Amino acid sequence: MDSLKVVVRQVMAGYAGKGLNGISYLTHNEDETIFTVTDFGRIRGERVSGVSLIVEIVSDLIIIDRDQNDKILLDALLQAGILREQIILAYKGEPVPEPETV
């Protein structure tokens, strides 16, 4: 699972950084099983914030709970060599195994 964490961290880092009207940060929990990209910016002079990516790693699975990007994370993970069978698009309704079955 450690190599999976490394790939997810590297790929998701590509979604963070300065943007046109703001900045995005890659964040993760201590054991690097949950990753998010958190966004801060301004639209029409108003401060806005949100989370554009939420990913959880469970065993050898990558569960994508939220993806609001033009280049979806699925494509970037596939390009990085992750198998489609290891990726669950929970935000698209794909079934997520119960924790005890993973």
Protein Blocks (a to p, Z undefined) as FASTA:
>chain_A
ZZmmmmmmmmmmmmgccdfklccdddddfkopaccddddddeehiacdddfbdcddehja
ccdfbdcbfbdfklmmmmnopafklpccfknopacddfklZZ
